[in-house]
Amino acid sequence: MTSEKVAQDAMQIILHAGEARKHCTDALKDIENSDFAGAKEKIKLANAEIVIAHRVQTNCIQKETEGADGEYSVLFAHAQDTLMTVYSEINIAKRLIDIFESFNQRLTNLELAHK
């Protein structure tokens, strides 16, 4: 792969991972406001973007394993770091939705029991 192609692929990964991060951040804001349905929808959007970024990375790796020349790129390494970090953020946000949704339900049940 040419260095130009590597840079283009890296930028695609960064772009889609960045969009995923934006949706994940929006989901966290929804969690803060107890809008769990909104948070789940935003996580779906984040997942869709992270899948695109992951596909770009996977295609690059497959090309290299098939014999295409691969050269080290700081930009591509940064793209992979970004992808992994955002993927982790999405996984944490998913867990936070479950945790806070459960916590919210428990509080609601307690409030109803005391009425």
CNS distance restraints for C-alpha pairs under 8 A (distance, minus, plus):
assign (resid   1 and name CA) (resid   5 and name CA) 6.16 0.50 0.50
assign (resid   1 and name CA) (resid   6 and name CA) 6.57 0.50 0.50
assign (resid   1 and name CA) (resid  68 and name CA) 6.14 0.50 0.50
assign (resid   1 and name CA) (resid  69 and name CA) 5.67 0.50 0.50
assign (resid   1 and name CA) (resid  70 and name CA) 6.16 0.50 0.50
assign (resid   1 and name CA) (resid  71 and name CA) 7.89 0.50 0.50
assign (resid   2 and name CA) (resid   6 and name CA) 6.28 0.50 0.50
assign (resid   3 and name CA) (resid   7 and name CA) 6.12 0.50 0.50
assign (resid   3 and name CA) (resid  71 and name CA) 7.51 0.50 0.50
assign (resid   3 and name CA) (resid  73 and name CA) 7.88 0.50 0.50
assign (resid   4 and name CA) (resid   8 and name CA) 6.17 0.50 0.50
assign (resid   5 and name CA) (resid   9 and name CA) 6.09 0.50 0.50
assign (resid   6 and name CA) (resid  10 and name CA) 6.04 0.50 0.50
assign (resid   6 and name CA) (resid  73 and name CA) 7.47 0.50 0.50
assign (resid   6 and name CA) (resid  76 and name CA) 6.85 0.50 0.50
assign (resid   7 and name CA) (resid  11 and name CA) 6.13 0.50 0.50
assign (resid   7 and name CA) (resid  73 and name CA) 7.87 0.50 0.50
assign (resid   7 and name CA) (resid  75 and name CA) 6.68 0.50 0.50
assign (resid   7 and name CA) (resid  76 and name CA) 6.77 0.50 0.50
assign (resid   8 and name CA) (resid  12 and name CA) 6.29 0.50 0.50
assign (resid   9 and name CA) (resid  13 and name CA) 6.30 0.50 0.50
assign (resid   9 and name CA) (resid  56 and name CA) 6.52 0.50 0.50
assign (resid   9 and name CA) (resid  57 and name CA) 7.55 0.50 0.50
assign (resid   9 and name CA) (resid  60 and name CA) 7.77 0.50 0.50
assign (resid   9 and name CA) (resid  76 and name CA) 7.69 0.50 0.50
assign (resid  10 and name CA) (resid  14 and name CA) 6.21 0.50 0.50
assign (resid  10 and name CA) (resid  75 and name CA) 6.28 0.50 0.50
assign (resid  10 and name CA) (resid  76 and name CA) 4.77 0.50 0.50
assign (resid  10 and name CA) (resid  79 and name CA) 5.41 0.50 0.50
assign (resid  10 and name CA) (resid  80 and name CA) 7.94 0.50 0.50
assign (resid  11 and name CA) (resid  15 and name CA) 5.91 0.50 0.50
assign (resid  11 and name CA) (resid  79 and name CA) 7.18 0.50 0.50
assign (resid  12 and name CA) (resid  16 and name CA) 6.17 0.50 0.50
assign (resid  12 and name CA) (resid  53 and name CA) 6.76 0.50 0.50
assign (resid  12 and name CA) (resid  56 and name CA) 7.31 0.50 0.50
assign (resid  13 and name CA) (resid  17 and name CA) 5.91 0.50 0.50
assign (resid  13 and name CA) (resid  52 and name CA) 7.75 0.50 0.50
assign (resid  13 and name CA) (resid  53 and name CA) 4.45 0.50 0.50
assign (resid  13 and name CA) (resid  54 and name CA) 7.22 0.50 0.50
assign (resid  13 and name CA) (resid  56 and name CA) 6.45 0.50 0.50
assign (resid  13 and name CA) (resid  57 and name CA) 6.98 0.50 0.50
assign (resid  13 and name CA) (resid  79 and name CA) 5.82 0.50 0.50
assign (resid  13 and name CA) (resid  80 and name CA) 7.55 0.50 0.50
assign (resid  13 and name CA) (resid  83 and name CA) 6.96 0.50 0.50
assign (resid  14 and name CA) (resid  18 and name CA) 5.82 0.50 0.50
assign (resid  14 and name CA) (resid  53 and name CA) 7.43 0.50 0.50
assign (resid  14 and name CA) (resid  79 and name CA) 5.24 0.50 0.50
assign (resid  14 and name CA) (resid  82 and name CA) 6.65 0.50 0.50
assign (resid  14 and name CA) (resid  83 and name CA) 7.13 0.50 0.50
assign (resid  15 and name CA) (resid  19 and name CA) 6.33 0.50 0.50
assign (resid  15 and name CA) (resid  53 and name CA) 7.93 0.50 0.50
assign (resid  16 and name CA) (resid  20 and name CA) 6.16 0.50 0.50
assign (resid  16 and name CA) (resid  49 and name CA) 5.24 0.50 0.50
assign (resid  16 and name CA) (resid  50 and name CA) 6.26 0.50 0.50
assign (resid  16 and name CA) (resid  52 and name CA) 6.66 0.50 0.50
assign (resid  16 and name CA) (resid  53 and name CA) 5.37 0.50 0.50
assign (resid  17 and name CA) (resid  21 and name CA) 6.14 0.50 0.50
assign (resid  17 and name CA) (resid  49 and name CA) 6.46 0.50 0.50
assign (resid  17 and name CA) (resid  50 and name CA) 5.52 0.50 0.50
assign (resid  17 and name CA) (resid  53 and name CA) 6.03 0.50 0.50
assign (resid  17 and name CA) (resid  82 and name CA) 6.74 0.50 0.50
assign (resid  17 and name CA) (resid  83 and name CA) 5.55 0.50 0.50
assign (resid  17 and name CA) (resid  86 and name CA) 6.40 0.50 0.50
assign (resid  18 and name CA) (resid  22 and name CA) 6.27 0.50 0.50
assign (resid  18 and name CA) (resid  86 and name CA) 7.84 0.50 0.50
assign (resid  19 and name CA) (resid  23 and name CA) 6.38 0.50 0.50
assign (resid  19 and name CA) (resid  46 and name CA) 7.05 0.50 0.50
assign (resid  19 and name CA) (resid  49 and name CA) 6.45 0.50 0.50
assign (resid  20 and name CA) (resid  24 and name CA) 6.09 0.50 0.50
assign (resid  20 and name CA) (resid  45 and name CA) 7.04 0.50 0.50
assign (resid  20 and name CA) (resid  46 and name CA) 4.01 0.50 0.50
assign (resid  20 and name CA) (resid  47 and name CA) 6.77 0.50 0.50
assign (resid  20 and name CA) (resid  48 and name CA) 7.70 0.50 0.50
assign (resid  20 and name CA) (resid  49 and name CA) 5.18 0.50 0.50
assign (resid  20 and name CA) (resid  50 and name CA) 5.76 0.50 0.50
assign (resid  20 and name CA) (resid  86 and name CA) 7.10 0.50 0.50
assign (resid  21 and name CA) (resid  25 and name CA) 6.05 0.50 0.50
assign (resid  21 and name CA) (resid  46 and name CA) 6.79 0.50 0.50
assign (resid  21 and name CA) (resid  86 and name CA) 5.81 0.50 0.50
assign (resid  21 and name CA) (resid  89 and name CA) 7.62 0.50 0.50
assign (resid  21 and name CA) (resid  90 and name CA) 7.69 0.50 0.50
assign (resid  22 and name CA) (resid  26 and name CA) 6.23 0.50 0.50
assign (resid  22 and name CA) (resid  46 and name CA) 7.70 0.50 0.50
assign (resid  23 and name CA) (resid  27 and name CA) 6.14 0.50 0.50
assign (resid  23 and name CA) (resid  42 and name CA) 5.32 0.50 0.50
assign (resid  23 and name CA) (resid  43 and name CA) 6.51 0.50 0.50
assign (resid  23 and name CA) (resid  45 and name CA) 6.37 0.50 0.50
assign (resid  23 and name CA) (resid  46 and name CA) 5.15 0.50 0.50
assign (resid  24 and name CA) (resid  28 and name CA) 6.32 0.50 0.50
assign (resid  24 and name CA) (resid  42 and name CA) 6.48 0.50 0.50
assign (resid  24 and name CA) (resid  43 and name CA) 5.88 0.50 0.50
assign (resid  24 and name CA) (resid  46 and name CA) 5.87 0.50 0.50
assign (resid  24 and name CA) (resid  89 and name CA) 7.28 0.50 0.50
assign (resid  24 and name CA) (resid  90 and name CA) 6.00 0.50 0.50
assign (resid  24 and name CA) (resid  93 and name CA) 6.91 0.50 0.50
assign (resid  25 and name CA) (resid  29 and name CA) 6.39 0.50 0.50
assign (resid  26 and name CA) (resid  30 and name CA) 6.33 0.50 0.50
assign (resid  26 and name CA) (resid  39 and name CA) 7.32 0.50 0.50
assign (resid  26 and name CA) (resid  42 and name CA) 6.70 0.50 0.50
assign (resid  27 and name CA) (resid  31 and name CA) 6.24 0.50 0.50
assign (resid  27 and name CA) (resid  38 and name CA) 6.90 0.50 0.50
assign (resid  27 and name CA) (resid  39 and name CA) 4.07 0.50 0.50
assign (resid  27 and name CA) (resid  40 and name CA) 7.01 0.50 0.50
assign (resid  27 and name CA) (resid  41 and name CA) 7.84 0.50 0.50
assign (resid  27 and name CA) (resid  42 and name CA) 5.25 0.50 0.50
assign (resid  27 and name CA) (resid  43 and name CA) 6.25 0.50 0.50
assign (resid  27 and name CA) (resid  93 and name CA) 7.38 0.50 0.50
assign (resid  28 and name CA) (resid  32 and name CA) 6.24 0.50 0.50
assign (resid  28 and name CA) (resid  39 and name CA) 6.76 0.50 0.50
assign (resid  28 and name CA) (resid  93 and name CA) 6.57 0.50 0.50
assign (resid  29 and name CA) (resid  33 and name CA) 6.45 0.50 0.50
assign (resid  29 and name CA) (resid  39 and name CA) 7.82 0.50 0.50
assign (resid  30 and name CA) (resid  34 and name CA) 6.13 0.50 0.50
assign (resid  30 and name CA) (resid  35 and name CA) 4.89 0.50 0.50
assign (resid  30 and name CA) (resid  36 and name CA) 6.51 0.50 0.50
assign (resid  30 and name CA) (resid  38 and name CA) 6.13 0.50 0.50
assign (resid  30 and name CA) (resid  39 and name CA) 5.17 0.50 0.50
assign (resid  31 and name CA) (resid  35 and name CA) 5.63 0.50 0.50
assign (resid  31 and name CA) (resid  36 and name CA) 5.80 0.50 0.50
assign (resid  31 and name CA) (resid  39 and name CA) 6.04 0.50 0.50
assign (resid  31 and name CA) (resid  96 and name CA) 7.76 0.50 0.50
assign (resid  31 and name CA) (resid  97 and name CA) 6.38 0.50 0.50
assign (resid  31 and name CA) (resid 100 and name CA) 7.25 0.50 0.50
assign (resid  34 and name CA) (resid 100 and name CA) 7.87 0.50 0.50
assign (resid  34 and name CA) (resid 101 and name CA) 7.61 0.50 0.50
assign (resid  34 and name CA) (resid 104 and name CA) 7.79 0.50 0.50
assign (resid  35 and name CA) (resid  39 and name CA) 6.25 0.50 0.50
assign (resid  36 and name CA) (resid  40 and name CA) 6.09 0.50 0.50
assign (resid  36 and name CA) (resid  97 and name CA) 6.52 0.50 0.50
assign (resid  36 and name CA) (resid 101 and name CA) 6.68 0.50 0.50
assign (resid  37 and name CA) (resid  41 and name CA) 6.29 0.50 0.50
assign (resid  38 and name CA) (resid  42 and name CA) 6.23 0.50 0.50
assign (resid  39 and name CA) (resid  43 and name CA) 6.17 0.50 0.50
assign (resid  39 and name CA) (resid  97 and name CA) 7.17 0.50 0.50
assign (resid  40 and name CA) (resid  44 and name CA) 6.32 0.50 0.50
assign (resid  40 and name CA) (resid  94 and name CA) 7.81 0.50 0.50
assign (resid  40 and name CA) (resid  97 and name CA) 7.50 0.50 0.50
assign (resid  41 and name CA) (resid  45 and name CA) 6.53 0.50 0.50
assign (resid  42 and name CA) (resid  46 and name CA) 6.18 0.50 0.50
assign (resid  43 and name CA) (resid  47 and name CA) 6.03 0.50 0.50
assign (resid  43 and name CA) (resid  90 and name CA) 7.05 0.50 0.50
assign (resid  43 and name CA) (resid  93 and name CA) 7.83 0.50 0.50
assign (resid  43 and name CA) (resid  94 and name CA) 7.23 0.50 0.50
assign (resid  44 and name CA) (resid  48 and name CA) 6.27 0.50 0.50
assign (resid  45 and name CA) (resid  49 and name CA) 6.46 0.50 0.50
assign (resid  46 and name CA) (resid  50 and name CA) 6.17 0.50 0.50
assign (resid  46 and name CA) (resid  90 and name CA) 7.26 0.50 0.50
assign (resid  47 and name CA) (resid  51 and name CA) 6.05 0.50 0.50
assign (resid  47 and name CA) (resid  90 and name CA) 7.65 0.50 0.50
assign (resid  48 and name CA) (resid  52 and name CA) 6.60 0.50 0.50
assign (resid  49 and name CA) (resid  53 and name CA) 6.43 0.50 0.50
assign (resid  50 and name CA) (resid  54 and name CA) 6.02 0.50 0.50
assign (resid  50 and name CA) (resid  83 and name CA) 7.32 0.50 0.50
assign (resid  50 and name CA) (resid  86 and name CA) 7.91 0.50 0.50
assign (resid  50 and name CA) (resid  87 and name CA) 6.94 0.50 0.50
assign (resid  51 and name CA) (resid  55 and name CA) 6.12 0.50 0.50
assign (resid  52 and name CA) (resid  56 and name CA) 6.46 0.50 0.50
assign (resid  53 and name CA) (resid  57 and name CA) 6.46 0.50 0.50
assign (resid  53 and name CA) (resid  83 and name CA) 7.09 0.50 0.50
assign (resid  54 and name CA) (resid  58 and name CA) 6.06 0.50 0.50
assign (resid  54 and name CA) (resid  83 and name CA) 7.34 0.50 0.50
assign (resid  55 and name CA) (resid  59 and name CA) 6.04 0.50 0.50
assign (resid  56 and name CA) (resid  60 and name CA) 6.37 0.50 0.50
assign (resid  57 and name CA) (resid  61 and name CA) 6.31 0.50 0.50
assign (resid  57 and name CA) (resid  80 and name CA) 7.55 0.50 0.50
assign (resid  58 and name CA) (resid  62 and name CA) 6.06 0.50 0.50
assign (resid  59 and name CA) (resid  63 and name CA) 6.17 0.50 0.50
assign (resid  60 and name CA) (resid  64 and name CA) 6.39 0.50 0.50
assign (resid  61 and name CA) (resid  65 and name CA) 6.26 0.50 0.50
assign (resid  62 and name CA) (resid  66 and name CA) 6.14 0.50 0.50
assign (resid  63 and name CA) (resid  67 and name CA) 6.62 0.50 0.50
assign (resid  63 and name CA) (resid  68 and name CA) 5.54 0.50 0.50
assign (resid  64 and name CA) (resid  68 and name CA) 4.64 0.50 0.50
assign (resid  64 and name CA) (resid  69 and name CA) 6.23 0.50 0.50
assign (resid  64 and name CA) (resid  70 and name CA) 5.81 0.50 0.50
assign (resid  72 and name CA) (resid  76 and name CA) 7.81 0.50 0.50
assign (resid  73 and name CA) (resid  77 and name CA) 6.22 0.50 0.50
assign (resid  74 and name CA) (resid  78 and name CA) 6.10 0.50 0.50
assign (resid  75 and name CA) (resid  79 and name CA) 6.18 0.50 0.50
assign (resid  76 and name CA) (resid  80 and name CA) 6.23 0.50 0.50
assign (resid  77 and name CA) (resid  81 and name CA) 6.21 0.50 0.50
assign (resid  78 and name CA) (resid  82 and name CA) 6.09 0.50 0.50
assign (resid  79 and name CA) (resid  83 and name CA) 6.10 0.50 0.50
assign (resid  80 and name CA) (resid  84 and name CA) 6.19 0.50 0.50
assign (resid  81 and name CA) (resid  85 and name CA) 6.09 0.50 0.50
assign (resid  82 and name CA) (resid  86 and name CA) 6.06 0.50 0.50
assign (resid  83 and name CA) (resid  87 and name CA) 6.04 0.50 0.50
assign (resid  84 and name CA) (resid  88 and name CA) 6.26 0.50 0.50
assign (resid  85 and name CA) (resid  89 and name CA) 6.28 0.50 0.50
assign (resid  86 and name CA) (resid  90 and name CA) 6.18 0.50 0.50
assign (resid  87 and name CA) (resid  91 and name CA) 6.35 0.50 0.50
assign (resid  88 and name CA) (resid  92 and name CA) 6.22 0.50 0.50
assign (resid  89 and name CA) (resid  93 and name CA) 6.10 0.50 0.50
assign (resid  90 and name CA) (resid  94 and name CA) 6.16 0.50 0.50
assign (resid  91 and name CA) (resid  95 and name CA) 6.46 0.50 0.50
assign (resid  92 and name CA) (resid  96 and name CA) 6.16 0.50 0.50
assign (resid  93 and name CA) (resid  97 and name CA) 6.19 0.50 0.50
assign (resid  94 and name CA) (resid  98 and name CA) 6.60 0.50 0.50
assign (resid  95 and name CA) (resid  99 and name CA) 6.10 0.50 0.50
assign (resid  96 and name CA) (resid 100 and name CA) 5.85 0.50 0.50
assign (resid  97 and name CA) (resid 101 and name CA) 5.78 0.50 0.50
assign (resid  98 and name CA) (resid 102 and name CA) 6.05 0.50 0.50
assign (resid  99 and name CA) (resid 103 and name CA) 6.09 0.50 0.50
assign (resid 100 and name CA) (resid 104 and name CA) 5.84 0.50 0.50
assign (resid 101 and name CA) (resid 105 and name CA) 6.20 0.50 0.50
assign (resid 102 and name CA) (resid 106 and name CA) 6.24 0.50 0.50
assign (resid 103 and name CA) (resid 107 and name CA) 6.28 0.50 0.50
assign (resid 104 and name CA) (resid 108 and name CA) 6.18 0.50 0.50
assign (resid 105 and name CA) (resid 109 and name CA) 6.14 0.50 0.50
assign (resid 106 and name CA) (resid 110 and name CA) 6.23 0.50 0.50
assign (resid 107 and name CA) (resid 111 and name CA) 6.14 0.50 0.50
assign (resid 108 and name CA) (resid 112 and name CA) 6.17 0.50 0.50
assign (resid 109 and name CA) (resid 113 and name CA) 6.12 0.50 0.50
assign (resid 110 and name CA) (resid 114 and name CA) 6.36 0.50 0.50
assign (resid 111 and name CA) (resid 115 and name CA) 6.62 0.50 0.50
